[in-house]
Amino acid sequence: MSGIAIFVVSLGVAVTLGSADVSLVNVRDIVSNHLGLTDIPVRASEDAIVWQERLPRALVAAACGIGLGVCGVILQSLLRNPLADPFILGVSSGASTGAVVVGVLGLGGSAIGLPGGAFVGALVAFGFVLLLGRFSSGGDTAIVLAGVAGTQLFSALTSLVIFAVADSDETRGIMFWLLGSLEGMRWDDVLLTASVSLIGAVVALGYTRSLDAFAFGEDVAASLGIHVTRTRVVLLVLTALLTAALVSVAGAIGFVGLVLPHAARLLFGQRHSRIIPATAVLGAIFMVWVDAGSRVVFAPSPLPVGVGTAIVGVPIFVLLLVRKRARS
């Protein structure tokens, strides 16, 4: 409960930050008015800034933190690889290719739009990785290596399309999106990202016993009565769909799924019944503050949030590695 309280306070404070100052009291009044709890007079300009711009953006950031963090927990346990994160399956690179194909080449743009293209590209990349992994040994290492190959392939395709077709303005816009962008988030984006992230977290909580077993290997999991193949497929598909949905809205945001599961394990132990909710809350708080810093520090030109997560995430990851080594 304390983590949720910290998140709520962080969300409120983050919304006050920006080029136009808005007090925390006014944020409270605006939110309360829109929820139908009060009818307190507020400035129309402040109401628009909070309700139409900053709050949806902060909530999408929080949803991305929850979803990507939970994906990281699943993949690190399922693949028994501490460096696994949501982008190890090539989903992010595939989403980037799909977005570029729609945004630059205009293929299907009127029908599905940039987010739709990113989602389709992510699913194509995931299918490619699964097929490649299946035609090799089919084990955890094969999936990781197939993910690396898929990431490199679709990254190369993205660069090829941009280099061959895009003009300077298109290149700038696409590159900004590929680095992770929360500009222009609206309430329908909040509904999508929050829904998929919370559903993903709930489904993951239903597999905590399986994830505890997978951390010790597939043989241990099978000896405990877990259907190994079915569980692996379900959880891999869950992480792919969740990552694809989030990337299609916010672009590529790295280090969240890599760093925060390690932080949760360091603080709360190894049981996934505690790691998953802890990572979700930490991810939400982390992304809210990274997004706020990205908006404020480099104002009036916002820093792509994916760059912000890397700048903050790398030192945190190094610190976690050092602390883990000191404990061993």
N, C-alpha and C positions, 0 to 999 in steps of 0.2 A: 504493500500500500504506500510505503514511503517513496518508492520509485515512481508510482503514478502521480503522487503529489508533486514530486520534483519535476516530472514532465509537464504537468499543468502549469506550474509556476514558470518553467522555462518557456513554454509556448506563449504565455501571456507577456512575459518580458520581451521575448524575441519580436513579437508583433509591434511593440512600441518603438523598435529601433528602425531607423531609416532617415532619409533626407528630410521628411516632415515629422516633427516630434508629435507623438500621441501618448498621453499619459496612460498608465495602467488602469486608472479609474475609468477613463473614457473607453478603453478597450472592454472592460467589464460591462459598462453600460450599453455599449453597442451590441455586444454578443447577447446580453440579456434582452435587449429590445427585439432583436431578430428571432430569438427563441420564444417570443411572446410572453415573457415573464414580467417585463416592465414596459413603460412608455416614457423614458427619460429623454428630454430634449438634448440632441447632440448636433454638432455641425455636419452638414451634408458632405463636406469634403473629407472630414475625418471618418465618417461612416463608410464612404466609398473606399478610402485607403485601407481601412481595417477589414471590412467585410468582403470587398470585391478583389483585393490584391494580396495583402500580407497574410491574412488568416488562411485562405485556401493554399497559398504557397507553402506556408509553414506546415499545414496538415499533410500536404502531399509529401513534403520532406520527411515528416514523421512516419508516414505510411511506407515510404521507400526504406527507411531505416529498419522498420519492423520486418518487412518482407525479405530484404536482402540479408539481414542478420539471421533470420530463421533458416534461409536457404544455406547460409554458410555453416550453421550448426549441423544441418542434415548431411551436407556433402562431406564435411570433415570426419564425421562418424561413419557414414556409409562407405566412403572410399578409404577410410583409415589414413588420411593424408592431411596433416596439419596445415598445409598450404592451399588446400582446396577452398574455393570460393564460388559464388554463383556464376562467374564468367569462365570457369574451367571447362564447361561443356560447350563453349563456343557460342553460347546464346547471345551474348552481347555483340560479338562481331557479326553474327548473322543479322541481328536487328539493325546494326549500322548499315549493312549492305542493303537490306530491304528499304530503309529510310532513304538512302542515297538513290536507289533505283527509282523510287517514287518522286523524290524531290528534284532530282537532276534530270533523269530521263523521262519523267512524267508518265511512266507505265502504270496504269491503274490509278493514277492520282485522283481523278475525279470520283472514283468509286470508293476507295478505302482511305485516302489521305496518308499523311506522313506516319502517324501512329499505327495505322493499319498495316502499312508497308513494313514498318519495323517489327510488328508482331508476326507477320507472315515470314519475314526473313529469319526471325529467331527460331520459329518452329522448323523451318527448312534446315537450319544449321544443326539443331538438336537431332533431327532425324538422320542427318548425315553422320553425326558423331556416334549415334547408337548403332547404325549399320556398320560403320567402320570398326567399332568396338566388338560387335558381334562376329564379324568375319575374321577377327584376330582371336586371341585367346579368350576374350569375353570377360576377363577378370577386372578387378579394380584398376590395376595398372594400365590395362588396355584402354579403359574408358578415359583415364587421365591423359594418356598419350594421344588418343583420338581427339580429345578436347583441344589439346595443344595444336594438333594438325588442323582441326576445323577453325580454330581462332586465327591461325596464320593464313589459311586459305581465304576466309571471308574478309579479313583485314586487307589482304592484297587486292581482292576484288573491289572493295570500297575505294581504296586508293587509286586503282586503275580507272574507275568510273569518274572520280573527281578530277584526276589528272587529264583524262582524255576529253571530257565533255563540259565540265562545270566552268563557268566564268568566275571572276574574282568575287562578286557579291554572293553567288550561290555557294562558292567554296567557304567563304567566311561564315555564312549562316549554318551550313551543314557541319562545319568543324565545331562551331559553338555548341550545337546540339549534341554532337558526338561526345563532347567533353562533359556532358551532364548539364542540363539547363532546366530551371524551374520558373523561367520567365513565362508570364501569361497563364499561370495555372488558374482554373476556374472550379466551381463546385462540382461539375460533372467529373472532372479529373480527381477530385477528392473522393467522390463516391466510388469511382473505379478502383483507385489505388488502395483506399482503406478497406474496401470489400475483399479484394483478392488477398491483401496482406493478412487481414484478420482470419479469413477462411483458411489460408495456408498455415497460420500459426495454430489454429484449432485442430486441423488435420494432423499436423506434426505432433501436437500433444497427445494425439491418439496412438502414436507410434513410439512413445518414449521408452517403453520396455524393449522394443525391437532395436532402437538406436543404442540403448545401453549394451545390448548383446553384440551388435555389429562392431562396437568399439573394440571388442576382443577378437573379432574375426568371424568369418562366415561359418566355420565349423562349430564354434561355440553357439552362434545364433541357431544353427540347425539343431544342435543337441538340446536346446531349450524349447523346441517345438515351433520355431518360427519358420514360415515359408519364405526361404531366402530369396528365390528368384522373383516371386510376386511382390515381396516387400521392396526389393531394389527397384523394380520397374515403377511401382506406384510412387515411391519417393523421388526417383529421378524425374519422372514426368511432372510431379508436383513442383519441383524446383525449377524445371524448364518453363512451365507455364507461368509460374509466379514471376520469375525473372523477366520473361518475355513481356508480360503485361506492364511491369514497372519500367523497363527500359523503353518500351514503346511510348510511354508518357514523358519520362524524365531524362532519357538518354542514358549513356553509360556512366554509372557511378561506382567507382572502385573502392576497395579497402574496407567497406562496411562489413561485408560477409566474411572477410578474412580476419579482421582485427577483433571485432566485438565478441565472437564466440570464445576466443582465448581469454578476453577480459572477464567474461561471465564465468568461465571455468576457474579462473584464478580467484574470483570473489566468492563463488557459490559451490565449488566442487564439481564432481563429474556426472552427477545424476541428471539426465535430460529433463526430468520433470521440473527441475529448477533452472537448468541452463536455458531452455527454450523461452520461458517467460522473462527471465533476466535479460537475455540477449535482445528480445523484442523491446523491452523498456529502454535498455541502454541504447539500442539503435535509434529509437524515436528521439531520445534526448540528444544524442550525438548529432543526428542530422538536422534537428531544429537549430542547434547552435552553429553548426558549420554553415548552414544556409544563411543565418543571420549575419555571421561574419563575412560571408561572401558578398552579401548585399551592402554592408556598411563600410568595410575596410577599403574597398576599391570603388566606392561611390564617386561619381554617378554611373560609372560603367561596372555592372556586376561581374564578379568572377564566376566562371562556370563552376557549379557546385562539385563536379567530379574532380576538378583541380583542387578545390578546398579539402575534400575528403582525403586526397593523396597527401597534401601538405601536412594535414593534422594526423592522418593515419599512420604514416611511415614512422615518425618519432614514437608514437604510442606502441607500435608493433616492435620497434627496437627495444623499448623499455620493457615490454612484456617478455621478450626473449632473454634479456639480461636478468630479469627477476627469476625467470624459470630456471636459468642456468645456476643462479646463486642458490636456489632451493634444492637443486639436485646434488 
